[in-house]
């Protein structure tokens, strides 16, 4: 680090400033929030004063250092830009005005999104996990921040901001590539199912249950399925001796596996080689495609489209969330398109290539996302060693 570090409290360098506003029932208020992990501010749909009710609102100004009191401990910190000037946030957001003679707001932002700064925010946020941790005003004011001279702060900010801009450009490019890939897949899928006959799942991929006889001395590797079409995941092994009323069913490679309580939000997947031989509870339904009539991946893709998912949602009776259950009969009654196998296999090959490209993009995205944490580590850990 260049220049000597001086410890100053947030009370000195960026005191809390509140700008309460009075809401009018028929006036719209542009509310803003803050993402965790240093991802900046986001804008919400404006609401009228009558819609906001008793909610207390405070005005933001460009240059404010902002904290979400519920998630500050995981980097929900931002600096208000011109885009946030004049916007409002609820009482859950703290606005601090940085003294320009002592510190740069963006320098403080970067310091608080680094491990050392987040540790201080964690200390200042007493309570349990998640939403039970709340950033205290007095504790925030007492946090000591090591400040190099202003010129050094500005140099660090320029360095980090320039890389952050490149990372954001790359992130947007990857997201655009993903949208383009998905659009091309949908177009190809529509071509594949053009004129295809709709048949019920009972015929195309009937329900197959493989009950497991519990051995008290055995361990059973459990399987789960993520929502939104994000595939399977592996749970810790279940111990036979600890099972009482639970029923387990065997999963095999190539099964279509549905979570009967979360299928309505896309919680179904095709079991892969690593899933073969695992077990699911009675809440997981397994369907096996009829040979020569359909492929598991083709059915999965259709049911993940807006048209297919709407059918799954209609078949999931009940109210919101966990009360919406996909029954076995309702699942088997779902109709899916069944074009000739040659067309399904052509699409499956195309889909496999798209998955390979997606995996490469995901790997690239991880490398890109790792740049900023690595730079923060180098700068602020080096700062600590030099102190």
Protein Blocks (a to p, Z undefined) as FASTA:
>chain_A
ZZjdddddfklmoccddddddddfkbccddddddehhlopaddddddfklnmmaccdddd
ehiacddfklmmnopacdddfklgopacdfkbccddddfklbcfklmmmmmmpmklmmmm
mmmmgcdehjllccdfklmmmpccddddfklmmmmmmmmmmmmmmmmmmmmmmmmmmmmm
mmmmmmmmmmmmgopacddfklmmccddddddddfkbccddddddehhnapaddddddfk
lpckbccddddehiacddfklmmnopacdddfklgopacdfkbccddddehkacfklmmm
mmmmmklmmmmmmmmgcdehjllccdfklmmmpccddddfklmmmmmmmmmmmmmmmmmm
mmmmmmmmmmmmmmmmmmmmmmmmmZZ
